[in-house]
């Protein structure tokens, strides 16, 4: 991969974490997961990689018994400050912290599933999810399909996306592709704080497993795939869908 080291500071630096919900607001994807919780009659839900708790707290508001698991202290601090956060059990960590828990549904949203780079981690997460789910429970997660080039439609330095009303004033955001190597894509997210003139760069990486690989992994973990959606409108996946949203049953 690229010699540029990963830092993932969009998830750990308090200044960027404070911007996260503004740059990634509650939208069609979040509402889709809420609809799945209702459709599949879940009552207890684990939000694995819950981030700032935007969806977690919304589901708590709607009456679900929520557990949010997140490795970032900075993101958990924001999550705990939200309305309805007191109705959520917050846990620092990753899939290992699901041991001993029981739920009707496990969610991984915002493409969290693509941060399990190593096969051992990916398979370990699936096994842990299967163990934590009650019989008939559901694992629901989204994965982007790798396009050429990756991240079509994301803002570039010459076409920045500007957010005016953030906690830090006006902020410009864009991405820079570093390297594509097999299923792994490394990239930078640039944040320019207009008022102070400061710039911060988060160097991230995602892994893009194919639909066939995911189907095989779920089957090996004893999940039955109920549905694979291709968009947040509930349409089924096609070979050209940019998203793959898996609903797998224990």
Backbone bond lengths (Angstrom), bond angles and torsions (degrees), N, CA, C in turn:
res aa  C-N    CA-C-N  psi(-1)  N-CA   C-N-CA  omega(-1)  CA-C   N-CA-C  phi
1 X - - - 1.463 - - 1.520 110.39 -
2 X 1.320 115.95 179.12 1.449 121.70 178.82 1.521 110.37 -59.39
3 X 1.319 115.60 147.66 1.465 119.89 178.28 1.528 111.68 -74.35
4 X 1.343 118.05 -12.29 1.459 120.77 175.45 1.524 109.40 -66.13
5 X 1.327 116.00 123.83 1.458 119.93 -174.10 1.525 111.21 -76.40
6 X 1.318 114.88 144.78 1.458 120.52 174.74 1.520 109.84 -69.73
7 X 1.338 115.41 141.62 1.472 118.01 170.72 1.533 112.06 -133.04
8 X 1.339 117.64 -22.11 1.471 122.31 175.58 1.525 112.39 50.18
9 X 1.346 117.65 36.06 1.469 118.33 -172.86 1.528 113.12 -72.12
10 X 1.336 118.37 -9.57 1.463 118.36 174.11 1.526 110.72 -62.75
11 X 1.349 116.22 -21.26 1.461 120.98 -179.46 1.529 113.28 -100.50
12 X 1.328 117.81 -9.95 1.463 119.40 -171.97 1.524 114.76 -124.85
13 X 1.328 118.43 -29.18 1.463 120.09 -179.04 1.534 109.49 -79.90
14 X 1.332 118.04 122.75 1.472 120.25 -176.24 1.526 113.86 -54.91
15 X 1.340 118.36 -32.17 1.469 120.15 -179.63 1.521 111.23 -67.41
16 X 1.330 117.44 -37.00 1.463 120.30 178.59 1.523 111.30 -82.12
17 X 1.318 117.14 -36.00 1.464 120.15 177.76 1.529 110.33 -61.32
18 X 1.345 116.22 -35.30 1.469 120.35 178.28 1.523 111.93 -63.62
19 X 1.343 117.14 -22.95 1.466 121.72 179.83 1.528 112.22 -91.17
20 X 1.316 117.52 -11.90 1.463 120.86 -165.20 1.529 112.51 -58.24
21 X 1.320 117.49 -45.92 1.470 119.56 -176.88 1.520 112.14 -70.09
22 X 1.327 117.22 -28.44 1.462 120.30 176.74 1.522 110.35 -69.51
23 X 1.330 115.91 -41.72 1.462 120.38 -179.61 1.527 112.26 -78.70
24 X 1.342 115.84 -23.21 1.471 121.07 -178.13 1.529 109.12 -131.69
25 X 1.328 117.74 69.09 1.469 120.56 -173.40 1.531 112.26 -74.40
26 X 1.327 114.93 168.99 1.467 121.24 173.79 1.519 108.17 -61.89
27 X 1.325 116.21 122.89 1.463 119.62 -175.43 1.512 111.91 -142.22
28 X 1.333 116.02 -155.92 1.460 121.43 -176.87 1.521 111.69 -60.46
29 X 1.341 116.92 -36.20 1.463 119.57 -179.86 1.525 111.07 -65.69
30 X 1.333 117.10 -44.62 1.460 120.43 179.48 1.527 110.93 -63.73
31 X 1.332 116.60 -42.60 1.461 119.83 179.69 1.531 110.55 -65.27
32 X 1.321 117.01 -34.49 1.461 120.68 176.82 1.528 110.80 -57.85
33 X 1.334 116.74 -46.22 1.463 120.04 -178.64 1.533 110.96 -67.37
34 X 1.317 117.20 -34.91 1.474 120.16 174.60 1.523 110.27 -62.19
35 X 1.319 116.35 -42.12 1.465 120.41 179.54 1.523 111.33 -65.60
36 X 1.337 116.73 -36.37 1.459 119.79 177.32 1.526 111.32 -64.90
37 X 1.326 116.51 -40.24 1.466 120.00 178.31 1.522 110.64 -59.94
38 X 1.330 115.77 -41.42 1.463 120.01 178.91 1.529 110.63 -70.39
39 X 1.313 116.50 -46.60 1.462 121.33 -176.78 1.524 111.93 -61.00
40 X 1.334 116.82 -37.48 1.454 121.58 -175.45 1.524 112.72 -94.73
41 X 1.335 115.54 8.73 1.474 122.80 173.50 1.522 113.09 56.87
42 X 1.329 116.45 38.89 1.467 120.40 176.85 1.527 109.94 -74.66
43 X 1.305 115.47 148.09 1.466 120.84 172.79 1.521 110.57 -119.65
44 X 1.325 116.76 -44.00 1.465 121.59 177.95 1.525 108.33 -109.01
45 X 1.347 116.32 129.02 1.462 121.72 -173.15 1.522 109.89 -132.69
46 X 1.322 116.18 135.09 1.466 122.69 169.97 1.521 107.69 -102.89
47 X 1.335 116.08 124.74 1.461 121.89 175.16 1.525 106.66 -101.58
48 X 1.331 116.52 98.97 1.459 122.40 -175.57 1.523 109.46 -86.97
49 X 1.333 115.90 120.62 1.455 120.61 -172.61 1.510 109.91 76.42
50 X 1.331 115.52 50.44 1.470 121.30 -169.61 1.517 113.71 -74.94
51 X 1.335 118.72 -10.08 1.453 120.66 177.32 1.513 112.91 60.75
52 X 1.317 116.17 -131.37 1.463 121.91 -178.70 1.522 112.71 -80.72
53 X 1.317 117.42 4.41 1.458 120.73 174.05 1.509 115.57 76.02
54 X 1.320 117.77 18.06 1.465 120.51 -178.15 1.528 111.04 -59.41
55 X 1.334 116.72 -52.09 1.457 120.83 178.91 1.521 110.79 -73.21
56 X 1.316 116.93 -39.41 1.465 121.61 -178.47 1.515 111.23 -55.36
57 X 1.333 115.97 -48.01 1.467 120.43 -177.88 1.526 111.61 -71.73
58 X 1.325 117.09 -32.91 1.469 119.60 176.27 1.523 110.34 -64.54
59 X 1.324 117.02 -41.73 1.460 120.07 178.01 1.528 110.81 -67.02
60 X 1.329 117.42 -37.06 1.465 120.52 175.45 1.523 110.35 -62.38
61 X 1.331 115.70 -41.44 1.465 120.99 177.45 1.530 110.44 -59.43
62 X 1.327 117.10 -35.21 1.464 121.48 -178.43 1.526 112.80 -82.97
63 X 1.342 116.53 2.52 1.453 119.78 171.66 1.509 116.82 103.26
64 X 1.329 117.82 3.79 1.456 120.11 179.19 1.531 110.49 -82.30
65 X 1.322 116.66 148.58 1.458 121.86 175.47 1.529 107.34 -85.60
66 X 1.320 115.91 110.81 1.459 121.41 -167.38 1.523 112.83 -110.31
67 X 1.346 114.92 141.55 1.462 123.21 167.00 1.520 107.33 -125.02
68 X 1.327 116.95 124.34 1.457 121.65 177.88 1.518 110.34 -108.32
69 X 1.335 116.82 125.28 1.464 122.43 179.39 1.521 108.34 -115.99
70 X 1.334 116.05 128.53 1.469 120.34 -173.14 1.535 109.09 -153.60
71 X 1.347 118.47 132.56 1.466 120.37 -179.47 1.533 114.88 -77.61
72 X 1.331 118.01 -18.90 1.468 120.96 -173.58 1.523 111.91 -91.47
73 X 1.337 116.08 120.55 1.466 120.60 176.05 1.527 111.25 -60.57
74 X 1.333 116.49 -40.93 1.465 120.31 -177.04 1.525 110.78 -63.97
75 X 1.318 117.04 -40.74 1.460 119.79 179.08 1.530 111.44 -70.18
76 X 1.317 116.45 -39.15 1.459 119.02 177.53 1.529 111.38 -63.37
77 X 1.333 117.05 -35.44 1.469 120.32 178.37 1.528 110.10 -61.65
78 X 1.326 117.51 -42.41 1.470 121.03 177.10 1.521 109.83 -66.28
79 X 1.325 116.95 -43.02 1.464 120.68 -179.07 1.525 111.02 -59.26
80 X 1.321 116.48 -42.63 1.464 120.70 -176.88 1.531 112.66 -70.23
81 X 1.332 117.11 -14.01 1.466 120.63 -179.12 1.520 112.74 -91.32
82 X 1.330 117.79 -5.74 1.465 121.55 -174.15 1.526 112.06 -81.50
83 X 1.335 116.69 154.52 1.469 119.67 169.69 1.525 110.79 -55.36
84 X 1.322 116.81 140.75 1.467 125.34 179.24 1.526 112.88 73.41
85 X 1.341 117.91 4.11 1.465 119.73 178.95 1.522 111.99 -65.08
86 X 1.335 116.28 -26.55 1.453 120.08 178.65 1.519 113.60 -67.30
87 X 1.331 116.50 -15.14 1.461 121.12 178.34 1.537 111.82 -89.98
88 X 1.341 116.14 -0.34 1.463 121.65 -175.58 1.531 109.53 -109.72
89 X 1.328 116.81 141.13 1.462 121.71 168.40 1.517 107.75 -89.36
90 X 1.340 116.67 116.88 1.463 121.62 -177.96 1.524 109.44 -100.97
91 X 1.322 116.98 134.05 1.462 122.39 -179.08 1.522 108.68 -132.99
92 X 1.338 116.61 129.70 1.459 120.45 175.47 1.525 109.12 -83.89
93 X 1.320 115.98 130.67 1.458 119.83 177.46 1.510 112.40 142.84
94 X 1.332 114.99 -156.89 1.461 120.86 -177.89 1.527 109.01 -132.43
95 X 1.319 116.51 -149.95 1.470 119.34 -171.75 1.518 112.78 -63.21
96 X 1.342 117.40 -23.64 1.461 119.22 179.55 1.530 111.82 -61.40
97 X 1.340 116.08 -27.35 1.465 120.34 -178.15 1.530 112.57 -76.01
98 X 1.324 117.90 -3.35 1.465 119.72 175.29 1.524 111.99 -78.37
99 X 1.327 117.37 -12.64 1.462 120.14 -179.51 1.528 110.27 -57.69
100 X 1.315 116.26 127.89 1.453 121.71 179.70 1.521 114.23 89.13
101 X 1.351 117.18 -10.34 1.461 120.46 178.04 1.528 109.90 -88.63
102 X 1.331 115.45 158.23 1.451 121.50 175.38 1.530 108.50 -135.96
103 X 1.324 116.43 136.12 1.464 120.51 -177.21 1.510 110.56 -149.56
104 X 1.329 114.93 158.08 1.462 121.53 173.56 1.522 111.58 -82.21
105 X 1.333 115.46 -24.20 1.466 120.14 -175.90 1.521 109.44 -150.41
106 X 1.331 115.71 141.56 1.461 122.35 170.07 1.521 107.35 -119.89
107 X 1.325 115.66 125.76 1.459 122.06 178.18 1.526 110.12 -106.86
108 X 1.321 116.38 141.17 1.465 122.61 165.29 1.527 105.46 -130.71
109 X 1.310 116.04 106.06 1.460 120.99 -174.78 1.526 110.45 -109.51
110 X 1.329 115.53 177.45 1.472 121.46 178.78 1.520 111.85 53.74
111 X 1.347 115.91 33.18 1.464 123.08 174.43 1.529 112.87 62.80
112 X 1.341 116.22 28.92 1.462 121.63 176.37 1.524 110.83 -55.39
113 X 1.334 117.32 -35.16 1.469 120.41 -177.67 1.519 112.39 -59.18
114 X 1.330 117.63 -20.64 1.463 120.53 -177.84 1.517 113.41 -84.20
115 X 1.324 116.63 -0.78 1.462 120.86 177.00 1.529 112.21 -94.27
116 X 1.332 117.78 -0.73 1.461 120.99 173.95 1.522 107.37 -90.13
117 X 1.331 116.31 88.32 1.463 121.29 -171.01 1.526 112.35 -73.04
118 X 1.315 115.75 -49.73 1.458 120.25 -174.47 1.530 110.40 -80.30
119 X 1.336 115.84 144.08 1.460 120.11 179.76 1.520 111.46 -60.01
120 X 1.327 116.81 -35.44 1.468 119.83 -179.52 1.525 110.85 -63.51
121 X 1.344 116.71 -39.30 1.467 120.86 177.78 1.526 111.03 -68.84
122 X 1.304 115.86 -45.83 1.463 121.92 -179.20 1.531 110.76 -58.92
123 X 1.323 115.86 -49.17 1.457 119.89 179.84 1.532 111.34 -68.67
124 X 1.330 116.99 -35.91 1.460 120.63 177.54 1.516 111.52 -63.78
125 X 1.339 116.36 -39.27 1.470 120.41 177.50 1.513 110.56 -63.88
126 X 1.338 117.20 -44.18 1.463 120.17 -179.43 1.522 111.30 -63.86
127 X 1.317 117.09 -40.48 1.473 119.83 177.66 1.525 111.09 -64.69
128 X 1.327 116.04 -42.86 1.469 120.17 179.76 1.521 110.91 -64.67
129 X 1.328 116.52 -38.29 1.466 120.41 178.65 1.525 110.24 -65.67
130 X 1.309 116.04 -43.27 1.467 119.78 179.77 1.526 110.49 -61.13
131 X 1.323 116.50 -40.93 1.459 120.62 -179.05 1.528 111.74 -68.19
132 X 1.336 116.60 -36.10 1.474 120.47 -176.49 1.522 112.95 -78.72
133 X 1.320 117.11 -19.46 1.466 119.69 -178.68 1.527 110.69 -80.60
134 X 1.311 114.79 141.88 1.454 120.41 171.41 1.529 108.55 -70.69
135 X 1.332 117.79 158.09 1.474 119.17 175.95 1.532 110.74 -53.68
136 X 1.329 116.11 129.81 1.457 120.48 -177.39 1.509 113.94 84.44
137 X 1.346 116.76 3.14 1.462 120.27 179.44 1.519 112.27 -76.86
138 X 1.328 115.86 168.65 1.466 121.55 -171.80 1.528 112.73 -124.39
139 X 1.324 115.22 139.46 1.462 123.51 167.93 1.520 106.85 -106.16
140 X 1.338 116.37 124.05 1.473 121.51 -176.44 1.525 108.04 -127.88
141 X 1.332 117.24 125.30 1.467 119.85 -177.94 1.519 110.33 -154.62
142 X 1.338 114.08 159.97 1.463 120.96 -179.55 1.520 111.06 -117.93
143 X 1.336 115.12 146.37 1.465 122.71 176.30 1.524 107.53 -140.91
144 X 1.315 116.28 132.66 1.466 119.64 174.87 1.527 109.84 -73.89
145 X 1.305 115.58 147.30 1.458 119.97 171.35 1.530 108.30 -87.18
146 X 1.310 116.77 137.39 1.459 121.26 -178.57 1.523 109.97 -70.04
147 X 1.325 115.50 123.84 1.464 121.69 177.73 1.524 109.46 -107.46
148 X 1.320 116.06 166.07 1.469 121.41 176.72 1.513 108.39 -121.36
149 X 1.352 118.17 109.53 1.462 126.23 -2.61 1.530 110.68 -76.84
150 X 1.346 117.58 167.37 1.467 119.78 178.04 1.527 112.13 -66.65
151 X 1.329 115.06 154.80 1.465 123.04 171.01 1.533 113.10 60.38
152 X 1.309 115.64 45.34 1.467 120.09 176.53 1.524 109.06 -59.10
153 X 1.327 115.72 131.94 1.458 120.60 179.31 1.519 114.32 95.66
154 X 1.340 117.67 -11.42 1.465 119.10 176.73 1.533 109.08 -71.84
155 X 1.336 117.84 148.15 1.464 120.11 -179.76 1.524 112.01 -68.46
156 X 1.315 115.18 144.41 1.464 121.79 176.79 1.528 109.44 -110.37
157 X 1.316 116.89 174.31 1.465 120.22 -178.44 1.521 111.61 -59.86
158 X 1.333 116.99 -34.17 1.464 120.76 179.23 1.525 112.90 -81.79
159 X 1.319 116.35 -9.82 1.472 120.95 -179.39 1.531 108.30 -140.35
160 X 1.310 115.64 66.82 1.463 121.67 -172.32 1.521 111.44 -72.90
161 X 1.321 115.06 152.83 1.461 120.65 173.08 1.523 107.63 -99.03
162 X 1.321 116.27 129.82 1.465 120.97 -174.24 1.527 109.78 -114.48
163 X 1.318 115.06 132.61 1.461 122.93 176.56 1.525 107.50 -115.70
164 X 1.315 115.47 122.05 1.470 119.32 -172.84 1.522 113.95 -86.60
165 X 1.305 117.21 -41.27 1.467 120.06 -168.10 1.520 111.72 -107.84
166 X 1.312 116.94 61.02 1.458 120.39 175.44 1.529 108.84 -99.48
167 X 1.327 115.43 173.20 1.467 120.44 178.63 1.520 111.57 -62.05
168 X 1.326 116.80 -21.04 1.465 121.26 -178.59 1.525 112.34 -108.20
169 X 1.335 117.20 16.38 1.461 119.96 -176.51 1.517 110.56 83.91
170 X 1.320 116.64 -152.34 1.463 121.25 -178.88 1.531 110.93 -71.08
171 X 1.332 115.34 133.66 1.462 121.34 179.41 1.524 108.11 -133.65
172 X 1.334 115.58 133.12 1.457 121.18 174.14 1.529 109.28 -103.96
173 X 1.342 115.44 141.84 1.467 120.62 -174.89 1.518 109.38 -134.87
174 X 1.349 115.72 137.94 1.455 120.57 173.98 1.527 109.04 -156.64
175 X 1.339 115.51 169.52 1.459 118.54 -179.80 1.519 110.43 -123.99
176 X 1.322 114.19 159.26 1.458 121.91 178.45 1.526 107.79 -135.70
177 X 1.325 116.73 121.14 1.461 121.37 179.92 1.524 109.46 -75.73
178 X 1.339 116.37 129.52 1.457 120.78 179.53 1.519 112.61 -98.73
179 X 1.351 116.39 -50.45 1.459 118.19 -175.98 1.520 110.77 -162.88
180 X 1.322 114.67 144.32 1.460 122.21 170.10 1.523 106.76 -117.74
181 X 1.323 115.70 121.61 1.460 120.57 179.40 1.520 108.31 -135.48
182 X 1.327 115.56 101.81 1.456 119.60 -176.30 1.515 110.37 64.43
183 X 1.335 115.87 -124.29 1.456 121.14 -179.03 1.527 112.64 -87.47
184 X 1.316 117.64 -5.86 1.460 120.54 -174.57 1.527 111.28 -101.35
185 X 1.319 114.48 136.79 1.463 121.34 179.42 1.521 108.21 -126.67
186 X 1.323 115.86 125.60 1.472 121.07 177.78 1.528 108.36 -110.74
187 X 1.335 115.78 138.93 1.460 120.25 -173.93 1.523 109.96 -154.11
188 X 1.330 114.72 164.30 1.466 121.48 176.35 1.519 109.89 -112.78
189 X 1.316 115.74 143.03 1.458 122.12 169.24 1.523 107.31 -111.58
190 X 1.327 116.20 122.36 1.470 122.03 -177.30 1.521 109.57 -103.68
191 X 1.312 115.48 135.97 1.468 122.69 178.62 1.522 107.53 -126.73
192 X 1.331 115.76 120.43 1.465 120.83 178.51 1.520 109.08 -113.66
193 X 1.339 115.77 118.26 1.463 122.32 179.41 1.529 107.89 -88.64
194 X 1.326 115.19 106.34 1.467 120.74 -170.46 1.516 111.28 -61.25
195 X 1.331 117.34 -42.45 1.464 121.06 -174.87 1.523 112.10 -64.72
196 X 1.324 117.33 -43.56 1.462 121.00 -176.48 1.517 113.25 -95.21
197 X 1.320 117.61 -16.48 1.457 120.97 -176.37 1.515 113.93 77.97
198 X 1.323 116.98 6.73 1.465 121.10 -178.86 1.527 110.33 -81.02
199 X 1.349 115.58 146.21 1.451 121.11 175.11 1.526 109.45 -126.35
200 X 1.330 115.85 136.45 1.455 121.33 176.82 1.523 107.90 -124.47
201 X 1.326 115.46 146.84 1.465 121.05 -177.41 1.527 109.03 -129.60
202 X 1.327 115.01 122.22 1.464 121.53 174.65 1.518 108.16 -101.79
203 X 1.327 116.67 122.45 1.458 121.72 179.21 1.520 108.73 -100.94
204 X 1.325 115.78 117.47 1.459 122.19 -171.62 1.526 110.95 -124.74
205 X 1.332 114.39 168.49 1.458 120.98 176.10 1.519 108.96 -146.09
206 X 1.325 116.15 143.75 1.453 122.27 174.30 1.525 109.23 -129.94
207 X 1.326 115.75 152.93 1.455 120.43 172.23 1.525 109.09 -111.20
208 X 1.312 116.23 136.71 1.464 122.86 -175.38 1.521 109.30 -113.10
209 X 1.330 116.76 91.31 1.457 120.04 175.57 1.533 109.56 -78.00
210 X 1.312 115.71 147.61 1.462 120.39 179.33 1.518 109.71 -77.32
211 X 1.316 115.51 162.85 1.459 120.22 177.59 1.521 110.53 -58.84
212 X 1.331 117.08 -40.15 1.464 120.79 -179.53 1.527 110.71 -64.07
213 X 1.324 117.49 -41.52 1.466 120.65 178.65 1.523 111.43 -63.28
214 X 1.317 116.43 -40.83 1.464 120.40 -178.09 1.520 110.29 -68.97
215 X 1.316 116.44 -42.58 1.470 120.60 178.00 1.532 109.83 -58.67
216 X 1.327 116.28 -45.10 1.470 120.38 -179.60 1.526 110.97 -63.52
217 X 1.327 117.15 -44.15 1.461 121.04 -178.54 1.525 111.50 -64.17
218 X 1.328 116.96 -41.09 1.465 120.49 178.40 1.524 110.78 -64.89
219 X 1.311 116.67 -40.90 1.461 120.42 178.75 1.523 111.00 -63.82
220 X 1.327 116.64 -42.54 1.466 120.74 179.51 1.522 111.94 -65.50
221 X 1.345 116.75 -25.84 1.463 121.16 177.50 1.529 111.86 -90.45
222 X 1.330 116.54 11.31 1.475 123.65 176.51 1.522 113.27 69.20
223 X 1.326 116.97 30.89 1.460 120.81 170.93 1.523 109.32 -96.91
224 X 1.316 115.18 149.53 1.454 121.98 171.61 1.521 107.77 -108.34
225 X 1.312 116.99 123.38 1.466 120.49 -179.03 1.524 109.08 -77.12
226 X 1.319 115.27 120.61 1.460 121.40 178.70 1.524 110.97 -84.99
227 X 1.347 115.97 -49.06 1.463 121.38 -175.13 1.520 108.93 -152.12
228 X 1.339 115.79 146.48 1.463 121.17 167.55 1.524 107.08 -123.36
229 X 1.318 115.18 111.65 1.461 120.88 178.79 1.524 109.88 -88.37
230 X 1.336 115.18 157.95 1.458 120.00 -179.78 1.511 113.92 -115.97
231 X 1.352 115.69 -4.00 1.470 118.81 -180.00 1.515 107.64 -161.48
232 X 1.341 114.88 166.31 1.460 121.08 -176.30 1.521 112.48 -75.66
233 X 1.333 117.01 -6.55 1.458 119.72 176.44 1.526 112.35 -85.01
234 X 1.338 116.84 1.82 1.455 121.02 178.13 1.511 114.34 89.03
235 X 1.328 117.88 5.44 1.460 120.29 176.92 1.534 109.44 -74.07
236 X 1.335 115.57 150.36 1.458 120.63 -176.67 1.524 110.83 -76.10
237 X 1.331 114.86 156.42 1.459 120.47 -177.57 1.528 110.53 -65.91
238 X 1.315 115.43 145.33 1.457 123.48 173.75 1.527 107.74 -130.27
239 X 1.335 118.17 169.43 1.468 119.47 179.01 1.525 113.81 -60.60
240 X 1.331 117.95 -17.69 1.466 120.06 -178.95 1.528 112.74 -107.05
241 X 1.316 117.81 4.10 1.470 119.91 179.48 1.524 109.96 -64.53
242 X 1.328 116.19 137.82 1.461 119.81 178.49 1.524 111.82 -80.11
243 X 1.328 116.79 -21.38 1.459 121.79 178.97 1.531 110.34 -116.51
244 X 1.335 114.98 152.06 1.458 121.93 168.57 1.527 105.98 -128.41
245 X 1.330 116.23 114.46 1.465 121.59 -175.56 1.521 107.04 -115.82
246 X 1.311 115.92 109.61 1.451 122.32 -171.65 1.525 111.23 -95.93
247 X 1.318 115.60 134.46 1.464 123.00 170.96 1.521 105.96 -118.81
248 X 1.342 116.32 109.07 1.460 121.67 -175.31 1.520 109.41 -120.41
249 X 1.319 116.64 138.80 1.459 122.35 -173.83 1.522 111.02 -111.03
250 X 1.335 115.67 140.30 1.460 120.98 175.70 1.530 108.60 -78.25
